[in-house]
Every structure is written in structure tokens, then in C-alpha cells.
Amino acid sequence: MPEPLLHQGAAITCAHAGPAVPTLPSSRVLVAGQPVVTQAAAWTVAGCPLTPPASPCVTASFRTAATRVRVGRTPVLLADSQATCTPTGTGLLPLVVQPRVVGR
């Protein structure tokens, strides 16, 4: 089923509500006036509320992405793409995404 594409302005958090932002969105394609994000982009998580002895989420990377939509030969990320945060191993949660452009 088609899912919305993720873009730089999407609200994404770690499982503990720490905001996550892509380090390298693709400026070649825009949706809702914002660059789309491809699977190649690393994500930084700032403000993860986990405190010692637990380690807070610091970075994340996506394991899954679109199978049919690519930018520069790299798959774009979709609202249902799966990510893993380091060092916790939890995922990222898309809270607010643009609804108009979808992909598979």
C-alpha cells in the first residue's frame, strides 16, 4: 500500500520522544517545499530523555525504504520505513508527515 514520503520538515522522534532530524536530505526533489529524505541519510537524535544508567538515543539509520521510488538511485524513505536507533536499538516514529505525495 502506498505511504507518504518523508521529507526534512516531517516530525520524527525516537521511541522515547527525542526529536530526530536527517543529516543529508536530497535537495534534488522537493515535497511540500521540503527536500525528501533517502535511505542514505543518517539521522541525529537530540534530547532523548533516557538518563544513565541507560544510554540515550544518539543516531539512527533506516533499514527499509521505498522499493519503487528513488532519488539519484537511492530509495526514498516512507512513513512506514523501519529505523534503528543507536545505542538503544529502538525505532523512529513519524508523527507528522506530508500527506500528498505517496510511494511504494
DSSP file (Angstrom, degrees, kcal/mol; ACC not computed):
  #  RESIDUE AA STRUCTURE BP1 BP2  ACC     N-H-->O    O-->H-N    N-H-->O    O-->H-N    TCO  KAPPA ALPHA  PHI   PSI    X-CA   Y-CA   Z-CA
    1    1 A M              0   0    0      0, 0.0   102,-0.1     0, 0.0     2,-0.0   0.000 360.0 360.0 360.0 137.7    0.0    0.0    0.0
    2    2 A P        -     0   0    0      0, 0.0   102,-0.2     0, 0.0   100,-0.0  -0.309 360.0-166.5 -63.3 143.1    1.4    3.5   -0.8
    3    3 A E  E     -A  103   0A   0    100,-2.7   100,-2.6    -2,-0.0     2,-0.0  -0.918  29.2 -91.1-127.5 153.7    2.7    5.5    2.1
    4    4 A P  E     -A  102   0A   0      0, 0.0    75,-2.1     0, 0.0    98,-0.3  -0.356  43.5-114.4 -63.3 142.9    3.6    9.2    2.4
    5    5 A L  B     -B   78   0B   0     96,-2.2    93,-0.4    73,-0.2     2,-0.3  -0.527  28.0-120.9 -74.1 144.0    7.2   10.2    1.5
    6    6 A L        -     0   0    0     71,-2.7    31,-1.8    31,-0.3     2,-0.3  -0.665  33.9-176.1 -84.2 143.5    9.3   11.5    4.4
    7    7 A H  B >   -C   36   0C   0     -2,-0.3     3,-2.0    29,-0.3    29,-0.2  -0.846  42.3 -93.7-133.7 170.9   10.8   15.0    4.0
    8    8 A Q  T 3  S+     0   0    0     27,-2.6    28,-0.1     1,-0.3    -2,-0.0   0.805 121.3  52.8 -58.5 -32.5   13.1   17.2    6.0
    9    9 A G  T 3  S+     0   0    0     26,-0.2    -1,-0.3     2,-0.1    27,-0.1   0.436  81.0 118.7 -85.8   1.0   10.2   19.0    7.8
   10   10 A A  S <  S-     0   0    0     -3,-2.0     2,-0.8     1,-0.1    87,-0.2  -0.372  70.4-119.3 -67.0 145.9    8.5   15.8    9.0
   11   11 A A  E     +E   96   0D   0     85,-2.3    84,-3.5     8,-0.1    85,-1.4  -0.794  44.0 168.4 -89.2 109.7    8.2   15.4   12.7
   12   12 A I  E     +EF  94  20D   0     -2,-0.8     8,-3.0     8,-0.5     2,-0.3  -0.969   7.4 179.1-124.4 136.1   10.1   12.2   13.6
   13   13 A T  E     -EF  93  19D   0     80,-2.2    80,-3.6    -2,-0.4     2,-0.1  -0.902  30.1-110.3-130.9 162.6   11.0   11.1   17.2
   14   14 A C  E >   -E   92   0D   0      4,-2.4     3,-2.1    -2,-0.3    78,-0.2  -0.329  51.2 -91.1 -76.5 174.0   12.8    8.2   18.8
   15   15 A A  T 3  S+     0   0    0     76,-1.0    77,-0.1     1,-0.3    -1,-0.1   0.655 130.2  54.0 -63.1 -14.5   10.7    5.8   20.8
   16   16 A H  T 3  S-     0   0    0      2,-0.1    -1,-0.3    34,-0.0     0, 0.0   0.248 124.4-100.6-104.8  10.8   11.4    7.9   23.9
   17   17 A A  S <  S+     0   0    0     -3,-2.1    -2,-0.1     1,-0.3    -5,-0.0   0.640  71.8 146.4  80.4  19.3   10.2   11.2   22.3
   18   18 A G        -     0   0    0      1,-0.1    -4,-2.4    27,-0.0    -1,-0.3  -0.768  54.4-113.0 -83.1 126.6   13.6   12.6   21.3
   19   19 A P  E     -F   13   0D   0      0, 0.0    27,-2.3     0, 0.0     2,-0.4  -0.313  31.1-157.1 -62.6 139.0   13.4   14.6   18.1
   20   20 A A  E     -FG  12  45D   0     -8,-3.0    -8,-0.5    25,-0.2    25,-0.2  -0.949  10.1-175.4-119.6 138.8   15.3   13.2   15.1
   21   21 A V  E     - G   0  44D   0     23,-2.3    23,-2.5    -2,-0.4     2,-0.2  -0.983  28.0-113.2-132.6 144.4   16.5   15.1   12.0
   22   22 A P  E     - G   0  43D   0      0, 0.0    21,-0.3     0, 0.0    19,-0.0  -0.498  14.5-151.8 -74.4 144.6   18.1   13.8    8.8
   23   23 A T  S    S+     0   0    0     19,-3.2    20,-0.1     1,-0.2    18,-0.0   0.725  87.2  26.0 -86.2 -22.7   21.7   14.9    8.3
   24   24 A L  S    S-     0   0    0     18,-0.5    14,-0.4    14,-0.1    -1,-0.2  -0.583  70.5-179.3-145.1  77.3   21.6   14.8    4.5
   25   25 A P        -     0   0    0      0, 0.0     2,-0.7     0, 0.0    12,-0.2  -0.363  38.9-104.9 -70.8 160.7   18.2   15.3    2.8
   26   26 A S  E >   -D   36   0C   0     10,-2.8     3,-0.7     1,-0.1    10,-0.7  -0.783  26.6-167.4 -90.2 115.6   18.2   15.2   -1.0
   27   27 A S  E 3  S+     0   0C   0     -2,-0.7    -1,-0.1     1,-0.2     3,-0.1   0.482  75.7  79.9 -81.0  -1.2   17.8   18.7   -2.5
   28   28 A R  E 3  S+     0   0C   0      1,-0.2     2,-0.4     8,-0.1    -1,-0.2   0.793  97.4  37.5 -75.3 -28.5   17.0   17.3   -5.9
   29   29 A V  E <  S-     0   0C   0     -3,-0.7     7,-2.1     7,-0.1     2,-0.4  -0.990  70.4-165.7-130.2 131.1   13.4   16.5   -5.1
   30   30 A L  E     -D   35   0C   0     -2,-0.4     2,-0.4     5,-0.2    -3,-0.1  -0.909   7.0-175.7-115.7 142.5   11.0   18.6   -3.0
   31   31 A V  E >  S-D   34   0C   0      3,-2.9     3,-2.2    -2,-0.4    67,-0.1  -0.997  82.0  -1.7-131.1 135.5    7.6   17.7   -1.5
   32   32 A A  T 3  S-     0   0    0     -2,-0.4    -1,-0.1     1,-0.3   -25,-0.0   0.822 131.8 -61.7  53.8  31.7    5.6   20.4    0.4
   33   33 A G  T 3  S+     0   0    0      1,-0.2    -1,-0.3     0, 0.0    -3,-0.0   0.547 118.4 105.7  75.5   7.5    8.6   22.7   -0.3
   34   34 A Q  E <  S- D   0  31C   0     -3,-2.2    -3,-2.9   -26,-0.0    -1,-0.2  -0.903  77.7-102.8-120.2 146.4   11.0   20.5    1.7
   35   35 A P  E     - D   0  30C   0      0, 0.0   -27,-2.6     0, 0.0    -5,-0.2  -0.413  37.9-120.4 -64.8 140.9   13.7   18.1    0.4
   36   36 A V  E     -CD   7  26C   0     -7,-2.1   -10,-2.8   -10,-0.7     2,-0.5  -0.352  23.9-124.8 -73.3 163.7   12.8   14.4    0.5
   37   37 A V        -     0   0    0    -31,-1.8    40,-2.7    40,-0.2   -31,-0.3  -0.948  21.5-156.6-115.9 132.2   15.0   12.1    2.6
   38   38 A T  B >   -J   76   0E   0     -2,-0.5     3,-1.4   -14,-0.4    38,-0.3  -0.539  33.8-103.6-101.2 170.3   16.6    9.0    1.1
   39   39 A Q  T 3  S+     0   0    0     36,-2.8    23,-0.4     1,-0.3    37,-0.1   0.727 115.3  68.5 -64.8 -21.8   17.8    5.8    2.8
   40   40 A A  T 3  S+     0   0    0     35,-0.3    -1,-0.3    21,-0.1     2,-0.2   0.709  78.8 100.4 -71.8 -19.0   21.4    7.0    2.6
   41   41 A A    <   -     0   0    0     -3,-1.4    21,-0.4   -17,-0.1     2,-0.2  -0.456  65.7-142.6 -72.8 135.3   20.8    9.8    5.1
   42   42 A A        -     0   0    0     -2,-0.2   -19,-3.2    19,-0.1   -18,-0.5  -0.619  17.0-139.7 -86.1 156.6   21.9    9.3    8.7
   43   43 A W  E     -GH  22  60D   0     17,-2.1    17,-1.9   -21,-0.3     2,-0.4  -0.942   5.7-150.3-120.8 141.3   19.7   10.7   11.4
   44   44 A T  E     -GH  21  59D   0    -23,-2.5   -23,-2.3    -2,-0.4     2,-0.5  -0.900   6.9-152.6-108.5 142.1   20.7   12.5   14.6
   45   45 A V  E     -G   20   0D   0     13,-3.0     2,-0.4    -2,-0.4     3,-0.2  -0.963  13.9-173.2-115.3 120.7   18.6   12.3   17.7
   46   46 A A        +     0   0    0    -27,-2.3    12,-0.1    -2,-0.5    -2,-0.0  -0.942  63.8  15.4-116.2 134.2   18.8   15.3   20.1
   47   47 A G        +     0   0    0     -2,-0.4    -1,-0.2     1,-0.2    11,-0.1   0.746  66.7 172.5  82.9  23.9   17.1   15.4   23.5
   48   48 A C        -     0   0    0      9,-0.4    -1,-0.2    -3,-0.2   -31,-0.1  -0.528  30.2-140.4 -62.8 126.9   16.3   11.7   24.1
   49   49 A P        +     0   0    0      0, 0.0    -1,-0.1     0, 0.0     2,-0.1   0.495  61.9 119.7 -76.7  -1.3   15.1   11.7   27.7
   50   50 A L        -     0   0    0      5,-0.1    -3,-0.0     7,-0.1    -2,-0.0  -0.409  47.0-164.3 -62.4 137.4   16.8    8.4   28.7
   51   51 A T    >   -     0   0    0      4,-0.1     3,-1.6    -2,-0.1    -1,-0.0  -0.857  29.0 -41.0-122.7 158.3   19.3    9.0   31.5
   52   52 A P  T 3  S+     0   0    0      0, 0.0     3,-0.1     0, 0.0    -1,-0.1  -0.232 119.5  39.7 -53.9 141.9   22.1    6.9   32.9
   53   53 A P  T 3  S+     0   0    0      0, 0.0     2,-0.2     0, 0.0    -3,-0.0  -0.980 119.5  59.3 -81.8 -11.1   22.4    4.1   33.5
   54   54 A A  S <  S-     0   0    0     -3,-1.6    34,-0.0     1,-0.0     0, 0.0  -0.550  87.6-125.7 -76.7 144.6   20.5    3.7   30.2
   55   55 A S        -     0   0    0     -2,-0.2    -4,-0.1    -3,-0.1    -5,-0.1  -0.763  24.1-126.2 -90.1 132.8   22.2    5.3   27.2
   56   56 A P        -     0   0    0      0, 0.0     2,-0.2     0, 0.0    32,-0.1  -0.334  32.9 -90.4 -74.2 160.2   20.0    7.8   25.3
   57   57 A C        +     0   0    0      1,-0.2    -9,-0.4    30,-0.1     3,-0.1  -0.490  49.1 166.6 -66.8 137.3   19.4    7.6   21.5
   58   58 A V        +     0   0    0     28,-2.6   -13,-3.0     1,-0.5     2,-0.3   0.696  58.8   6.6-121.0 -47.4   22.1    9.5   19.6
   59   59 A T  E     -HI  44  86D   0     27,-1.5    27,-3.0   -15,-0.3    -1,-0.5  -0.862  58.9-163.6-134.4 168.5   21.8    8.4   15.9
   60   60 A A  E     -HI  43  85D   0    -17,-1.9   -17,-2.1    -2,-0.3     2,-0.3  -0.989   3.3-165.6-150.7 155.9   19.5    6.3   13.7
   61   61 A S  E     - I   0  84D   0     23,-1.7    23,-2.5    -2,-0.3     2,-0.4  -0.990  25.0-118.0-142.0 149.5   19.6    4.7   10.3
   62   62 A F  E     - I   0  83D   0    -21,-0.4    21,-0.3   -23,-0.4     3,-0.1  -0.728  17.2-172.0 -92.9 133.6   16.8    3.2    8.2
   63   63 A R  S    S+     0   0    0     19,-3.0     2,-0.3    -2,-0.4    20,-0.2   0.752  74.3  39.6 -90.0 -30.3   16.7   -0.5    7.3
   64   64 A T        +     0   0    0     18,-1.4     2,-0.3    14,-0.1    14,-0.2  -0.870  63.2 157.7-122.8 155.6   13.8   -0.3    4.9
   65   65 A A        -     0   0    0     -2,-0.3    12,-0.2    12,-0.1   -27,-0.1  -0.865  49.9 -44.5-156.0-174.4   12.7    2.2    2.3
   66   66 A A        -     0   0    0     10,-2.9   -27,-0.1    -2,-0.3    -1,-0.0  -0.291  36.8-158.0 -62.3 146.6   10.6    2.5   -0.9
   67   67 A T  S    S+     0   0    0     37,-1.7    -1,-0.1     8,-0.1     3,-0.1   0.642  89.9  28.9 -97.9 -19.1   11.0   -0.2   -3.4
   68   68 A R  S    S+     0   0    0      1,-0.1     2,-0.5     8,-0.1    -2,-0.0   0.597 106.4  71.3-117.4 -15.4    9.8    1.7   -6.4
   69   69 A V        +     0   0    0      7,-0.1     7,-1.9     2,-0.0     2,-0.3  -0.915  57.1 167.4-112.9 126.2   10.6    5.4   -5.8
   70   70 A R  E     -K   75   0F   0     -2,-0.5     2,-0.4     5,-0.2    -3,-0.0  -0.945  27.0-154.5-134.9 154.1   14.2    6.6   -5.9
   71   71 A V  E >  S-K   74   0F   0      3,-2.7     3,-1.4    -2,-0.3   -42,-0.0  -0.986  90.6 -12.0-125.9 118.5   16.1    9.9   -6.0
   72   72 A G  T 3  S-     0   0    0     -2,-0.4    -1,-0.1     1,-0.3     0, 0.0   0.889 129.9 -56.2  57.6  40.0   19.6    9.6   -7.6
   73   73 A R  T 3  S+     0   0    0      1,-0.2    -1,-0.3     0, 0.0    -4,-0.0   0.529 116.6 112.9  70.3   8.6   19.3    5.8   -7.5
   74   74 A T  E <  S-K   71   0F   0     -3,-1.4    -3,-2.7   -35,-0.0    -1,-0.2  -0.944  72.8-113.3-113.3 131.3   18.8    5.8   -3.7
   75   75 A P  E     -K   70   0F   0      0, 0.0   -36,-2.8     0, 0.0   -35,-0.3  -0.295  29.4-127.2 -61.7 141.6   15.4    4.7   -2.3
   76   76 A V  B     -J   38   0E   0     -7,-1.9   -10,-2.9   -38,-0.3     2,-0.3  -0.495  25.3-107.7 -83.0 159.8   13.3    7.4   -0.6
   77   77 A L        -     0   0    0    -40,-2.7   -71,-2.7   -71,-0.3     2,-0.3  -0.681  31.9-158.7 -90.0 143.7   12.0    6.9    3.0
   78   78 A L  B >   -B    5   0B   0     -2,-0.3     3,-1.9   -73,-0.3   -73,-0.2  -0.730  34.6-102.3-115.4 165.5    8.3    6.3    3.6
   79   79 A A  T 3  S+     0   0    0    -75,-2.1   -74,-0.1     1,-0.3    -1,-0.0   0.767 123.8  47.2 -60.2 -25.5    6.2    6.8    6.7
   80   80 A D  T 3  S+     0   0    0    -76,-0.2    -1,-0.3    13,-0.1     2,-0.1   0.304  82.2 126.5-100.2  10.6    6.3    3.1    7.3
   81   81 A S    <   -     0   0    0     -3,-1.9     2,-0.4     1,-0.1   -16,-0.1  -0.395  59.2-125.3 -65.8 145.4   10.1    2.7    6.8
   82   82 A Q        -     0   0    0      9,-0.1   -19,-3.0    -2,-0.1   -18,-1.4  -0.789  29.6-177.4-100.6 134.4   11.8    0.9    9.7
   83   83 A A  E     -I   62   0D   0     -2,-0.4     2,-0.4   -21,-0.3   -21,-0.2  -0.837  17.1-145.3-125.4 162.6   14.7    2.5   11.5
   84   84 A T  E     -I   61   0D   0    -23,-2.5   -23,-1.7    -2,-0.3     2,-0.2  -0.996  14.5-144.1-130.1 127.7   17.1    1.5   14.4
   85   85 A C  E  >  -I   60   0D   0      5,-3.5     4,-2.2    -2,-0.4   -25,-0.3  -0.620  28.3-103.0 -87.6 148.7   18.5    4.0   16.9
   86   86 A T  E  4 S+I   59   0D   0    -27,-3.0   -28,-2.6    -2,-0.2   -27,-1.5  -0.960  93.4   2.3-112.9 133.0   22.0    3.6   18.3
   87   87 A P  T  4 S+     0   0    0      0, 0.0    -1,-0.2     0, 0.0   -30,-0.1  -0.971 130.2  51.7 -96.8   3.7   22.8    2.6   21.0
   88   88 A T  T  4 S-     0   0    0      1,-0.1    -2,-0.2   -32,-0.1     3,-0.1   0.795  85.6-138.2 -77.4 -27.8   19.2    1.7   22.3
   89   89 A G     <  +     0   0    0     -4,-2.2    -3,-0.1     1,-0.3    -1,-0.1   0.502  59.4 128.6  82.1   3.4   18.1   -0.4   19.3
   90   90 A T        -     0   0    0      1,-0.1    -5,-3.5    -6,-0.1    -1,-0.3  -0.265  55.0-110.8 -81.9 177.4   14.6    1.1   19.3
   91   91 A G        -     0   0    0     -7,-0.2   -76,-1.0    -3,-0.1     2,-0.3  -0.407  19.4-106.2-103.8 179.0   13.0    2.7   16.3
   92   92 A L  E     -E   14   0D   0    -78,-0.2    -9,-0.3    -9,-0.1   -78,-0.2  -0.822  26.5-147.9-102.8 148.2   12.0    6.1   15.0
   93   93 A L  E     -E   13   0D   0    -80,-3.6   -80,-2.2    -2,-0.3     2,-0.6  -0.963   5.9-143.7-120.0 117.2    8.3    7.2   14.9
   94   94 A P  E     +E   12   0D   0      0, 0.0   -82,-0.3     0, 0.0     3,-0.2  -0.701  24.5 171.6 -77.6 121.0    7.0    9.5   12.2
   95   95 A L  E     +     0   0D   0    -84,-3.5     2,-0.4    -2,-0.6   -83,-0.2   0.854  67.1  19.3 -96.7 -44.5    4.4   11.8   14.0
   96   96 A V  E    S+E   11   0D   0    -85,-1.4   -85,-2.3   -87,-0.0    -1,-0.3  -0.982  70.5 162.4-133.8 121.3    3.6   14.4   11.3
   97   97 A V        -     0   0    0     -2,-0.4   -91,-0.1   -87,-0.2   -92,-0.0  -0.898  46.9 -92.1-131.1 160.9    4.3   13.8    7.6
   98   98 A Q        -     0   0    0    -93,-0.4   -93,-0.1    -2,-0.3     3,-0.1  -0.561  33.5-156.7 -71.6 138.0    3.1   15.5    4.4
   99   99 A P  S    S+     0   0    0      0, 0.0    -1,-0.1     0, 0.0     3,-0.0   0.545  72.5  71.3 -95.7  -6.6    0.1   13.5    3.1
  100  100 A R  S    S+     0   0    0      1,-0.1     2,-0.6   -95,-0.1    -2,-0.0   0.864  87.1  56.7 -86.2 -35.9    0.0   14.4   -0.6
  101  101 A V        +     0   0    0    -96,-0.1   -96,-2.2    -3,-0.1     2,-0.3  -0.864  67.2 176.0-104.5 120.9    3.0   12.6   -2.2
  102  102 A V  E     +A    4   0A   0     -2,-0.6     2,-0.3   -98,-0.3   -24,-0.0  -0.815   5.3 174.1-122.1 160.9    3.0    8.8   -1.7
  103  103 A G  E      A    3   0A   0   -100,-2.6  -100,-2.7    -2,-0.3    -2,-0.0  -0.919 360.0 360.0-152.0 176.1    5.2    5.9   -2.9
  104  104 A R              0   0    0     -2,-0.3   -37,-1.7  -102,-0.2   -39,-0.1   0.319 360.0 360.0-123.8 360.0    5.8    2.2   -2.5
